[in-house]
């Protein structure tokens, strides 16, 4: 995984821009990109890309490219390991 992606995700988590809940999201949808901005890298997720859409809370949904999702998921797993 690209270190820039990991560094960007970690910086967003530290600053509070990107949530990192202790519990896994209740809903996760995976499919073709919907031309919305990735919450990890801020680049649009096009229909040529895979988009991960996660409902973090009733009012907060995040969207990721596959690499950004993997970096976010790893950060969440690391938090759980302590």
C-alpha positions in Angstrom: 0.0 0.0 0.0 1.3 3.5 -0.9 2.8 5.2 2.1 1.2 8.5 1.0 -2.2 7.0 1.3 -1.5 5.6 4.8 0.0 8.9 5.9 -2.9 10.9 4.6 -5.5 8.6 6.3 -3.6 8.7 9.6 -3.3 12.5 9.5 -7.1 12.8 8.9 -7.8 10.5 11.8 -5.5 12.4 14.1 -7.1 15.7 13.2 -10.6 14.3 13.7 -11.6 14.9 10.0 -12.0 11.2 9.5 -13.9 9.2 12.1 -12.4 6.0 13.6 -15.2 4.3 15.5 -14.3 1.5 18.0 -17.2 -0.6 16.6 -17.4 -1.7 12.9 -19.9 0.3 10.8 -23.4 -1.1 10.8 -23.6 -0.9 7.0 -21.0 -1.2 4.3 -21.9 -1.1 0.6 -19.4 -1.9 -2.1 -19.9 -1.2 -5.8 -18.9 1.1 -8.7 -17.9 4.6 -7.9 -20.6 7.2 -7.8 -18.5 10.3 -8.7 -18.4 11.4 -5.1 -15.2 12.5 -3.3 -13.2 9.9 -1.3 -13.1 10.8 2.4 -9.5 9.4 2.5 -7.7 11.0 -0.4 -10.3 13.7 -1.6 -10.2 12.4 -5.2 -13.5 11.6 -6.9 -14.4 7.9 -7.0 -15.3 7.3 -10.6 -17.5 4.5 -12.0 -14.2 2.8 -13.1 -13.2 2.5 -9.4 -14.6 0.4 -6.6 -16.3 2.5 -3.9 -16.7 1.5 -0.3 -19.6 3.4 1.4 -19.8 3.0 5.2 -22.6 4.3 7.5 -20.6 5.3 10.6 -23.6 6.8 12.3 -27.1 7.7 11.3 -25.9 11.0 10.1 -22.3 10.3 8.9 -21.4 8.2 5.9 -17.8 7.9 4.6 -16.7 6.8 1.1 -13.4 5.3 0.1 -11.4 4.0 -2.8 -10.2 0.5 -2.1 -6.6 1.5 -1.0 -8.0 4.3 1.2 -10.5 1.8 2.8 -7.7 -0.7 3.4 -5.6 2.0 5.1 -8.6 3.2 7.2 -9.5 -0.4 8.1 -5.9 -1.1 9.2 -5.9 2.0 11.4 -9.1 0.8 13.0 -7.7 -2.7 13.5 -4.5 -1.3 15.0 -6.6 0.8 17.5 -8.4 -2.3 18.6 -5.1 -4.2 19.1 -4.1 -1.3 21.4 
